[in-house]
Amino acid sequence: MAFKLVVSDPKSRKSFQKDVSAEGLLGKKIGDKISGSSAGLEGYELEITGGSDKDGFPMRKDVDGIGRKRILIASGPGYHPKMEGQRRRKSIRGNTVSEDTAQINAKIFKYGPKPADHLFASKKEEKKEEAQKEEAKHQEKA
């Protein structure tokens, strides 16, 4: 079982996406702090801020449990009213991470020794950096 973990960095205002295994994340709730080592972020601590299930229904902090429920809501994840005071009954996922969860949103709570940009660098970006370093070496020789 794997999740997509979307980690947002409040300092740089960027977000990064990574596939992680379910170890240590099942049963966690929105607002819980988790170790970044489970996501390959040594030294970091993350706070779960939300997520969605396999069908796209958003998780909501004030709905307990792992199941999907239909609640009457006026704002927040899953509903944006057009007029003030407008409410609607919507299906929402509970606040606990389960096997049906497809995506988990988290923010960096405590930073580690390495910058987050380097930890989430994609393979394309790494190849570009290596190519730039090689070009710089060739220019120095010439």
C-alpha positions in Angstrom: 0.0 0.0 0.0 1.4 3.4 -1.0 0.3 7.0 -0.6 1.2 10.1 -2.5 2.6 12.5 0.1 2.4 16.2 -0.8 4.8 18.1 1.5 4.6 21.9 1.5 7.5 24.1 2.7 6.2 27.2 4.5 9.6 29.0 4.1 10.0 28.7 0.3 6.2 28.4 -0.3 6.8 25.3 -2.6 5.3 21.9 -2.4 6.8 18.6 -3.3 5.2 15.2 -4.1 6.6 11.8 -3.2 5.3 8.2 -3.1 5.7 6.7 0.3 4.7 3.3 1.9 2.0 3.0 4.4 4.3 2.1 7.3 3.7 4.4 10.3 1.0 6.5 8.6 -2.1 4.2 9.0 -4.2 5.4 12.0 -2.7 8.9 12.1 -5.1 11.8 12.2 -5.0 15.3 10.7 -2.9 17.5 13.0 -0.6 14.6 14.1 3.2 15.1 13.8 5.1 12.4 12.0 8.8 11.7 11.4 10.1 12.7 8.1 12.3 9.5 7.9 9.2 7.5 6.8 9.2 9.8 3.7 12.9 9.9 3.1 13.3 13.2 4.9 15.9 12.5 7.6 15.8 15.1 10.4 12.5 16.6 9.3 9.2 16.5 11.2 5.9 16.8 9.3 2.4 17.8 10.3 -0.6 16.1 8.5 -2.9 18.9 7.2 -5.3 16.9 5.1 -5.7 14.5 2.2 -8.2 12.7 0.0 -9.3 9.2 -0.6 -9.1 7.0 -3.7 -12.3 8.5 -5.1 -11.2 12.1 -4.5 -13.3 12.9 -1.4 -11.4 15.3 0.9 -10.5 14.5 4.5 -11.9 16.9 7.1 -10.5 17.5 10.5 -13.8 17.7 12.4 -15.2 14.4 11.1 -13.9 11.5 13.3 -13.1 8.0 11.9 -11.9 6.5 8.6 -15.2 6.3 6.8 -17.0 8.5 4.3 -19.9 10.5 5.8 -22.5 12.9 4.4 -22.5 16.0 6.5 -24.1 19.5 6.3 -21.3 22.0 5.7 -21.1 25.7 5.1 -17.4 26.0 4.3 -14.0 24.3 4.3 -12.6 21.4 2.4 -15.0 20.0 -0.2 -17.4 23.0 -0.5 -17.1 26.7 -1.4 -20.5 28.4 -1.1 -21.6 31.1 -3.6 -23.6 33.1 -1.0 -23.1 33.8 2.6 -24.9 31.4 4.9 -25.4 28.8 2.1 -25.0 25.2 3.3 -25.0 21.9 1.5 -24.9 18.2 2.4 -21.6 16.7 1.0 -19.7 13.4 1.2 -16.5 13.9 3.3 -13.8 11.4 4.4 -13.0 11.2 8.1 -9.8 12.6 9.7 -7.9 9.3 10.1 -5.5 7.9 7.5 -6.7 4.5 6.3 -6.1 2.0 3.4 -8.6 4.0 1.3 -6.6 7.2 1.5 -4.8 8.0 -1.7 -3.1 11.3 -0.9 -1.8 12.8 2.3 -1.1 16.5 2.6 1.6 17.6 5.1 3.6 20.7 6.0 7.2 20.9 7.3 7.0 21.4 11.1 10.7 21.0 11.9 13.5 21.4 9.4 16.4 19.0 9.0 20.1 19.6 8.0 19.6 19.5 4.2 17.3 21.8 2.3 14.0 20.3 1.1 14.7 21.4 -2.5 17.7 19.0 -2.7 15.9 16.1 -1.1 13.0 16.2 -3.6 15.0 17.0 -6.7 13.7 15.1 -9.6 15.9 12.9 -11.8 15.6 15.5 -14.7 16.8 18.3 -12.4 19.7 16.1 -11.2 20.8 15.3 -14.8 20.7 19.1 -15.6 22.8 19.9 -12.6 25.4 17.2 -13.6 25.4 18.4 -17.2 26.1 22.0 -16.0 28.9 20.8 -13.7 30.5 18.9 -16.6 30.2 21.9 -18.9 31.9 24.1 -16.3 34.8 21.6 -16.0 35.2 21.5 -19.8 35.3 25.3 -19.9 37.9 25.5 -17.2 40.2 23.0 -19.1 39.9 25.1 -22.3 
